Amino acid sequence: MENTMEKEVVSGDMLIGEILRKHPDSAYLLMNCGMGCIGCPSSQMESLTEACMVHGLEAEEVVKYLNVELGLASA
């Protein structure tokens, strides 16, 4: 049986901690976007959209970038 949890598309309302658990490779990608604090405790309770606002990033662009780089969507 295929593990569909690993294939879940990233969305802006997902918590950073949830994204990291489901897609471990996303840690590097998030840091590459300028989110160097993904290991801090508050990131476990912060949505991707909220984190993008804090870091001055466009959430839609980061969501698209993550999904393309993780092989969950095409460019």
Biopython code that builds the backbone (N, CA, C, O; Angstrom):
import numpy as np
from Bio.PDB.StructureBuilder import StructureBuilder

atoms = [
    (1, "MET", "N", (0.837, -1.182, 0.000)),
    (1, "MET", "CA", (0.000, 0.000, 0.000)),
    (1, "MET", "C", (0.883, 1.246, 0.000)),
    (1, "MET", "O", (1.831, 1.336, 0.780)),
    (2, "GLU", "N", (0.575, 2.206, -0.872)),
    (2, "GLU", "CA", (1.380, 3.411, -1.020)),
    (2, "GLU", "C", (1.124, 4.390, 0.116)),
    (2, "GLU", "O", (-0.014, 4.552, 0.557)),
    (3, "ASN", "N", (2.181, 5.043, 0.591)),
    (3, "ASN", "CA", (2.060, 6.028, 1.656)),
    (3, "ASN", "C", (1.662, 7.366, 1.042)),
    (3, "ASN", "O", (2.518, 8.097, 0.543)),
    (4, "THR", "N", (0.371, 7.694, 1.075)),
    (4, "THR", "CA", (-0.125, 8.919, 0.453)),
    (4, "THR", "C", (0.210, 10.146, 1.282)),
    (4, "THR", "O", (0.188, 11.257, 0.752)),
    (5, "MET", "N", (0.517, 9.989, 2.559)),
    (5, "MET", "CA", (0.858, 11.128, 3.407)),
    (5, "MET", "C", (2.071, 11.869, 2.843)),
    (5, "MET", "O", (2.114, 13.099, 2.881)),
    (6, "GLU", "N", (3.043, 11.143, 2.327)),
    (6, "GLU", "CA", (4.248, 11.752, 1.782)),
    (6, "GLU", "C", (3.960, 12.565, 0.535)),
    (6, "GLU", "O", (4.759, 13.426, 0.165)),
    (7, "LYS", "N", (2.837, 12.313, -0.121)),
    (7, "LYS", "CA", (2.546, 12.977, -1.380)),
    (7, "LYS", "C", (1.592, 14.150, -1.219)),
    (7, "LYS", "O", (1.162, 14.732, -2.215)),
    (8, "GLU", "N", (1.257, 14.503, -0.004)),
    (8, "GLU", "CA", (0.327, 15.601, 0.222)),
    (8, "GLU", "C", (0.930, 16.927, -0.229)),
    (8, "GLU", "O", (2.043, 17.284, 0.157)),
    (9, "VAL", "N", (0.182, 17.642, -1.044)),
    (9, "VAL", "CA", (0.618, 18.926, -1.564)),
    (9, "VAL", "C", (0.686, 19.937, -0.422)),
    (9, "VAL", "O", (-0.166, 19.945, 0.467)),
    (10, "VAL", "N", (1.702, 20.780, -0.459)),
    (10, "VAL", "CA", (1.885, 21.820, 0.552)),
    (10, "VAL", "C", (0.903, 22.957, 0.272)),
    (10, "VAL", "O", (0.719, 23.367, -0.874)),
    (11, "SER", "N", (0.278, 23.456, 1.335)),
    (11, "SER", "CA", (-0.619, 24.606, 1.209)),
    (11, "SER", "C", (-0.226, 25.659, 2.238)),
    (11, "SER", "O", (0.482, 25.362, 3.200)),
    (12, "GLY", "N", (-0.681, 26.869, 2.036)),
    (12, "GLY", "CA", (-0.334, 27.972, 2.908)),
    (12, "GLY", "C", (-0.863, 27.838, 4.319)),
    (12, "GLY", "O", (-0.299, 28.413, 5.250)),
    (13, "ASP", "N", (-1.947, 27.080, 4.492)),
    (13, "ASP", "CA", (-2.519, 26.945, 5.830)),
    (13, "ASP", "C", (-1.898, 25.808, 6.635)),
    (13, "ASP", "O", (-2.250, 25.610, 7.798)),
    (14, "MET", "N", (-0.978, 25.058, 6.026)),
    (14, "MET", "CA", (-0.286, 23.993, 6.760)),
    (14, "MET", "C", (0.708, 24.612, 7.738)),
    (14, "MET", "O", (1.339, 25.624, 7.434)),
    (15, "LEU", "N", (0.841, 24.004, 8.905)),
    (15, "LEU", "CA", (1.830, 24.452, 9.885)),
    (15, "LEU", "C", (3.229, 24.094, 9.399)),
    (15, "LEU", "O", (3.421, 23.071, 8.742)),
    (16, "ILE", "N", (4.195, 24.930, 9.722)),
    (16, "ILE", "CA", (5.580, 24.661, 9.329)),
    (16, "ILE", "C", (6.018, 23.288, 9.845)),
    (16, "ILE", "O", (6.636, 22.516, 9.112)),
    (17, "GLY", "N", (5.701, 22.988, 11.094)),
    (17, "GLY", "CA", (6.063, 21.687, 11.665)),
    (17, "GLY", "C", (5.459, 20.526, 10.904)),
    (17, "GLY", "O", (6.107, 19.495, 10.720)),
    (18, "GLU", "N", (4.217, 20.686, 10.458)),
    (18, "GLU", "CA", (3.531, 19.651, 9.678)),
    (18, "GLU", "C", (4.226, 19.449, 8.327)),
    (18, "GLU", "O", (4.424, 18.318, 7.885)),
    (19, "ILE", "N", (4.587, 20.542, 7.690)),
    (19, "ILE", "CA", (5.291, 20.456, 6.399)),
    (19, "ILE", "C", (6.612, 19.720, 6.577)),
    (19, "ILE", "O", (6.961, 18.855, 5.773)),
    (20, "LEU", "N", (7.341, 20.065, 7.630)),
    (20, "LEU", "CA", (8.637, 19.423, 7.879)),
    (20, "LEU", "C", (8.499, 17.935, 8.177)),
    (20, "LEU", "O", (9.341, 17.140, 7.758)),
    (21, "ARG", "N", (7.445, 17.549, 8.895)),
    (21, "ARG", "CA", (7.221, 16.122, 9.190)),
    (21, "ARG", "C", (6.843, 15.348, 7.935)),
    (21, "ARG", "O", (7.319, 14.233, 7.722)),
    (22, "LYS", "N", (6.000, 15.929, 7.118)),
    (22, "LYS", "CA", (5.520, 15.232, 5.919)),
    (22, "LYS", "C", (6.525, 15.273, 4.777)),
    (22, "LYS", "O", (6.559, 14.372, 3.939)),
    (23, "HIS", "N", (7.338, 16.313, 4.746)),
    (23, "HIS", "CA", (8.308, 16.503, 3.662)),
    (23, "HIS", "C", (9.640, 16.957, 4.251)),
    (23, "HIS", "O", (9.948, 18.148, 4.206)),
    (24, "PRO", "N", (10.433, 16.048, 4.800)),
    (24, "PRO", "CA", (11.700, 16.427, 5.438)),
    (24, "PRO", "C", (12.628, 17.253, 4.544)),
    (24, "PRO", "O", (13.390, 18.082, 5.041)),
    (25, "ASP", "N", (12.569, 17.033, 3.242)),
    (25, "ASP", "CA", (13.415, 17.799, 2.319)),
    (25, "ASP", "C", (13.014, 19.269, 2.260)),
    (25, "ASP", "O", (13.760, 20.089, 1.725)),
    (26, "SER", "N", (11.859, 19.610, 2.797)),
    (26, "SER", "CA", (11.403, 21.000, 2.760)),
    (26, "SER", "C", (12.235, 21.906, 3.673)),
    (26, "SER", "O", (12.227, 23.123, 3.491)),
    (27, "ALA", "N", (12.944, 21.346, 4.638)),
    (27, "ALA", "CA", (13.763, 22.164, 5.546)),
    (27, "ALA", "C", (14.766, 22.988, 4.757)),
    (27, "ALA", "O", (14.867, 24.199, 4.952)),
    (28, "TYR", "N", (15.499, 22.350, 3.879)),
    (28, "TYR", "CA", (16.479, 23.052, 3.049)),
    (28, "TYR", "C", (15.787, 24.092, 2.172)),
    (28, "TYR", "O", (16.278, 25.211, 2.021)),
    (29, "LEU", "N", (14.656, 23.720, 1.599)),
    (29, "LEU", "CA", (13.948, 24.624, 0.698)),
    (29, "LEU", "C", (13.435, 25.860, 1.436)),
    (29, "LEU", "O", (13.517, 26.976, 0.922)),
    (30, "LEU", "N", (12.909, 25.657, 2.639)),
    (30, "LEU", "CA", (12.427, 26.795, 3.426)),
    (30, "LEU", "C", (13.585, 27.713, 3.812)),
    (30, "LEU", "O", (13.456, 28.935, 3.753)),
    (31, "MET", "N", (14.705, 27.131, 4.204)),
    (31, "MET", "CA", (15.874, 27.947, 4.540)),
    (31, "MET", "C", (16.371, 28.691, 3.313)),
    (31, "MET", "O", (16.829, 29.828, 3.419)),
    (32, "ASN", "N", (16.285, 28.066, 2.159)),
    (32, "ASN", "CA", (16.693, 28.697, 0.906)),
    (32, "ASN", "C", (15.822, 29.912, 0.589)),
    (32, "ASN", "O", (16.269, 30.834, -0.093)),
    (33, "CYS", "N", (14.589, 29.917, 1.077)),
    (33, "CYS", "CA", (13.673, 31.053, 0.880)),
    (33, "CYS", "C", (13.940, 32.178, 1.870)),
    (33, "CYS", "O", (13.421, 33.281, 1.699)),
    (34, "GLY", "N", (14.736, 31.920, 2.897)),
    (34, "GLY", "CA", (15.029, 32.934, 3.894)),
    (34, "GLY", "C", (14.416, 32.655, 5.248)),
    (34, "GLY", "O", (14.433, 33.516, 6.128)),
    (35, "MET", "N", (13.870, 31.454, 5.427)),
    (35, "MET", "CA", (13.289, 31.079, 6.716)),
    (35, "MET", "C", (14.297, 30.234, 7.486)),
    (35, "MET", "O", (14.185, 29.009, 7.539)),
    (36, "GLY", "N", (15.267, 30.891, 8.074)),
    (36, "GLY", "CA", (16.321, 30.191, 8.789)),
    (36, "GLY", "C", (15.927, 29.716, 10.169)),
    (36, "GLY", "O", (16.690, 28.998, 10.816)),
    (37, "CYS", "N", (14.745, 30.102, 10.634)),
    (37, "CYS", "CA", (14.343, 29.756, 12.001)),
    (37, "CYS", "C", (13.321, 28.622, 12.037)),
    (37, "CYS", "O", (12.475, 28.577, 12.929)),
    (38, "ILE", "N", (13.397, 27.724, 11.089)),
    (38, "ILE", "CA", (12.392, 26.648, 11.037)),
    (38, "ILE", "C", (12.466, 25.708, 12.230)),
    (38, "ILE", "O", (11.519, 24.965, 12.484)),
    (39, "GLY", "N", (13.550, 25.724, 12.953)),
    (39, "GLY", "CA", (13.687, 24.861, 14.117)),
    (39, "GLY", "C", (13.197, 25.481, 15.414)),
    (39, "GLY", "O", (13.182, 24.818, 16.451)),
    (40, "CYS", "N", (12.797, 26.747, 15.368)),
    (40, "CYS", "CA", (12.356, 27.392, 16.602)),
    (40, "CYS", "C", (10.983, 26.870, 17.019)),
    (40, "CYS", "O", (10.187, 26.479, 16.164)),
    (41, "PRO", "N", (10.699, 26.858, 18.301)),
    (41, "PRO", "CA", (9.432, 26.291, 18.788)),
    (41, "PRO", "C", (8.183, 26.922, 18.172)),
    (41, "PRO", "O", (7.200, 26.223, 17.927)),
    (42, "SER", "N", (8.208, 28.219, 17.921)),
    (42, "SER", "CA", (7.002, 28.849, 17.372)),
    (42, "SER", "C", (6.704, 28.382, 15.958)),
    (42, "SER", "O", (5.554, 28.456, 15.524)),
    (43, "SER", "N", (7.689, 27.910, 15.234)),
    (43, "SER", "CA", (7.445, 27.442, 13.867)),
    (43, "SER", "C", (6.552, 26.197, 13.853)),
    (43, "SER", "O", (5.928, 25.886, 12.839)),
    (44, "GLN", "N", (6.498, 25.497, 14.973)),
    (44, "GLN", "CA", (5.654, 24.303, 15.053)),
    (44, "GLN", "C", (4.167, 24.658, 15.115)),
    (44, "GLN", "O", (3.311, 23.810, 14.863)),
    (45, "MET", "N", (3.866, 25.917, 15.450)),
    (45, "MET", "CA", (2.472, 26.348, 15.580)),
    (45, "MET", "C", (2.122, 27.460, 14.600)),
    (45, "MET", "O", (1.060, 28.072, 14.708)),
    (46, "GLU", "N", (3.008, 27.725, 13.647)),
    (46, "GLU", "CA", (2.821, 28.823, 12.709)),
    (46, "GLU", "C", (2.555, 28.260, 11.314)),
    (46, "GLU", "O", (3.247, 27.349, 10.860)),
    (47, "SER", "N", (1.549, 28.809, 10.643)),
    (47, "SER", "CA", (1.260, 28.344, 9.285)),
    (47, "SER", "C", (2.325, 28.890, 8.328)),
    (47, "SER", "O", (3.050, 29.831, 8.650)),
    (48, "LEU", "N", (2.396, 28.282, 7.162)),
    (48, "LEU", "CA", (3.348, 28.739, 6.160)),
    (48, "LEU", "C", (3.032, 30.183, 5.760)),
    (48, "LEU", "O", (3.944, 30.990, 5.577)),
    (49, "THR", "N", (1.752, 30.507, 5.627)),
    (49, "THR", "CA", (1.356, 31.872, 5.274)),
    (49, "THR", "C", (1.803, 32.858, 6.355)),
    (49, "THR", "O", (2.322, 33.929, 6.040)),
    (50, "GLU", "N", (1.604, 32.502, 7.623)),
    (50, "GLU", "CA", (2.030, 33.372, 8.723)),
    (50, "GLU", "C", (3.542, 33.563, 8.719)),
    (50, "GLU", "O", (4.037, 34.674, 8.910)),
    (51, "ALA", "N", (4.273, 32.470, 8.499)),
    (51, "ALA", "CA", (5.736, 32.544, 8.466)),
    (51, "ALA", "C", (6.203, 33.430, 7.313)),
    (51, "ALA", "O", (7.161, 34.190, 7.457)),
    (52, "CYS", "N", (5.535, 33.334, 6.185)),
    (52, "CYS", "CA", (5.891, 34.166, 5.037)),
    (52, "CYS", "C", (5.673, 35.641, 5.359)),
    (52, "CYS", "O", (6.493, 36.485, 4.998)),
    (53, "MET", "N", (4.572, 35.950, 6.038)),
    (53, "MET", "CA", (4.309, 37.350, 6.415)),
    (53, "MET", "C", (5.421, 37.885, 7.312)),
    (53, "MET", "O", (5.892, 39.006, 7.121)),
    (54, "VAL", "N", (5.837, 37.086, 8.287)),
    (54, "VAL", "CA", (6.888, 37.491, 9.217)),
    (54, "VAL", "C", (8.198, 37.772, 8.470)),
    (54, "VAL", "O", (8.945, 38.683, 8.826)),
    (55, "HIS", "N", (8.459, 36.978, 7.433)),
    (55, "HIS", "CA", (9.722, 37.087, 6.700)),
    (55, "HIS", "C", (9.616, 37.952, 5.450)),
    (55, "HIS", "O", (10.577, 38.060, 4.688)),
    (56, "GLY", "N", (8.454, 38.568, 5.235)),
    (56, "GLY", "CA", (8.283, 39.447, 4.082)),
    (56, "GLY", "C", (8.282, 38.732, 2.749)),
    (56, "GLY", "O", (8.741, 39.274, 1.743)),
    (57, "LEU", "N", (7.764, 37.513, 2.743)),
    (57, "LEU", "CA", (7.724, 36.709, 1.522)),
    (57, "LEU", "C", (6.290, 36.565, 1.019)),
    (57, "LEU", "O", (5.341, 36.653, 1.799)),
    (58, "GLU", "N", (6.137, 36.345, -0.270)),
    (58, "GLU", "CA", (4.827, 36.085, -0.867)),
    (58, "GLU", "C", (4.488, 34.610, -0.654)),
    (58, "GLU", "O", (5.158, 33.730, -1.195)),
    (59, "ALA", "N", (3.457, 34.348, 0.129)),
    (59, "ALA", "CA", (3.103, 32.973, 0.484)),
    (59, "ALA", "C", (2.799, 32.118, -0.744)),
    (59, "ALA", "O", (3.220, 30.963, -0.814)),
    (60, "GLU", "N", (2.078, 32.671, -1.706)),
    (60, "GLU", "CA", (1.727, 31.894, -2.903)),
    (60, "GLU", "C", (2.972, 31.452, -3.665)),
    (60, "GLU", "O", (3.025, 30.338, -4.186)),
    (61, "GLU", "N", (3.971, 32.327, -3.728)),
    (61, "GLU", "CA", (5.213, 31.988, -4.420)),
    (61, "GLU", "C", (5.979, 30.896, -3.678)),
    (61, "GLU", "O", (6.539, 29.996, -4.304)),
    (62, "VAL", "N", (6.005, 30.972, -2.358)),
    (62, "VAL", "CA", (6.707, 29.964, -1.561)),
    (62, "VAL", "C", (5.994, 28.618, -1.668)),
    (62, "VAL", "O", (6.649, 27.584, -1.796)),
    (63, "VAL", "N", (4.669, 28.617, -1.618)),
    (63, "VAL", "CA", (3.895, 27.372, -1.772)),
    (63, "VAL", "C", (4.203, 26.738, -3.121)),
    (63, "VAL", "O", (4.461, 25.537, -3.200)),
    (64, "LYS", "N", (4.178, 27.533, -4.173)),
    (64, "LYS", "CA", (4.461, 27.020, -5.521)),
    (64, "LYS", "C", (5.877, 26.461, -5.591)),
    (64, "LYS", "O", (6.088, 25.367, -6.115)),
    (65, "TYR", "N", (6.847, 27.207, -5.065)),
    (65, "TYR", "CA", (8.246, 26.778, -5.058)),
    (65, "TYR", "C", (8.408, 25.438, -4.342)),
    (65, "TYR", "O", (9.052, 24.526, -4.861)),
    (66, "LEU", "N", (7.826, 25.324, -3.158)),
    (66, "LEU", "CA", (7.938, 24.071, -2.403)),
    (66, "LEU", "C", (7.341, 22.906, -3.172)),
    (66, "LEU", "O", (7.969, 21.854, -3.293)),
    (67, "ASN", "N", (6.138, 23.083, -3.689)),
    (67, "ASN", "CA", (5.481, 21.983, -4.390)),
    (67, "ASN", "C", (6.218, 21.553, -5.641)),
    (67, "ASN", "O", (6.290, 20.362, -5.943)),
    (68, "VAL", "N", (6.771, 22.516, -6.377)),
    (68, "VAL", "CA", (7.552, 22.170, -7.580)),
    (68, "VAL", "C", (8.834, 21.447, -7.174)),
    (68, "VAL", "O", (9.147, 20.390, -7.721)),
    (69, "GLU", "N", (9.569, 22.004, -6.228)),
    (69, "GLU", "CA", (10.841, 21.414, -5.812)),
    (69, "GLU", "C", (10.669, 20.046, -5.153)),
    (69, "GLU", "O", (11.552, 19.194, -5.249)),
    (70, "LEU", "N", (9.548, 19.839, -4.491)),
    (70, "LEU", "CA", (9.288, 18.539, -3.846)),
    (70, "LEU", "C", (8.675, 17.538, -4.812)),
    (70, "LEU", "O", (8.414, 16.395, -4.437)),
    (71, "GLY", "N", (8.443, 17.954, -6.054)),
    (71, "GLY", "CA", (7.883, 17.060, -7.066)),
    (71, "GLY", "C", (6.404, 16.810, -6.894)),
    (71, "GLY", "O", (5.886, 15.786, -7.340)),
    (72, "LEU", "N", (5.710, 17.748, -6.241)),
    (72, "LEU", "CA", (4.282, 17.588, -5.986)),
    (72, "LEU", "C", (3.421, 18.346, -6.979)),
    (72, "LEU", "O", (2.202, 18.180, -7.012)),
    (73, "ALA", "N", (4.062, 19.180, -7.789)),
    (73, "ALA", "CA", (3.359, 19.961, -8.813)),
    (73, "ALA", "C", (4.350, 20.286, -9.919)),
    (73, "ALA", "O", (5.563, 20.241, -9.716)),
    (74, "SER", "N", (3.825, 20.609, -11.075)),
    (74, "SER", "CA", (4.707, 20.999, -12.187)),
    (74, "SER", "C", (4.820, 22.519, -12.220)),
    (74, "SER", "O", (3.961, 23.247, -11.721)),
    (75, "ALA", "N", (5.891, 22.957, -12.815)),
    (75, "ALA", "CA", (6.144, 24.405, -12.910)),
    (75, "ALA", "C", (5.181, 24.991, -13.861)),
    (75, "ALA", "O", (5.206, 26.199, -14.099)),
]
sb = StructureBuilder()
sb.init_structure("model")
sb.init_model(0)
sb.init_chain("A")
sb.init_seg("    ")
for serial, (resi, resn, name, xyz) in enumerate(atoms, 1):
    if name == "N":
        sb.init_residue(resn, " ", resi, " ")
    sb.init_atom(name, np.array(xyz, "f"), 0.0, 1.0, " ", f" {name:<3s}", serial, name[0])
structure = sb.get_structure()
